[in-house]
Amino acid sequence: MKHYLIKTDEVAKSSIRQLVDYASASTLATAVACTATNFLQVIKTRTQVAASSEVGRIRPDDKESVIKVARNLIKEVGLLRASVKGLHMNLLHAMPASVLGMVIIEAIEPENASNEQVL
């Protein structure tokens, strides 16, 4: 009985380690994806907001095109700062969903994910 309990404990620790690995991989993948697409998200948001009258008075040429929005953004804050503007909120929004989704999927059907063979 004692041997069975030790073996069960080892399996549980192994499962927890796998779930931590999945959560870590998901966090890293989400961080890379959010960082890569953040500049486009900022431009998209600025393009949508450019239609309002308040922003139209401040930056009237933002209504013309997406390229003008990008140029104005880079002129205002610089390329590096424009690339990370709002990134922390994007990460706070995307990471929990990504981690939970990955961990839940792997906890439900772990054998399907690890035993698939690519032909």
C-alpha positions, 0 to 999 in steps of 0.5 A: 500500500505504501509503495502504491501511495508513493507511486501515486504521489510521483504521478501527481507531481509529474502531472503538476510539473507538466501543467506548469510547463504548459502554463509557462509555454503559454505565457511565453507564446502569448508574450511574444505574440502580443509584443509582435502585434501590439504596434498594429493594435495601437494603430487600429485603435487610433484609427477607430478613435480618429473619427471622434470630434475631440481627436479630430481637432487634435490630429485632423490628418489621422482621419485620412489613412492608417499610414498617416496614423502610424507616421503621427504616432511615431513622430509623437512618441518614437518607434520604440515607445509606440511599439510598447504603448499599452503593451502591459494592458494587452498582456494582462488581458491575453495571458490569463485566458491563454494560460487557462485555456492551455492548462485546461485543454492539456488537463482534459486530454493530455494523451492525445496531445503527446501521442499524436504522430506527424506523417 
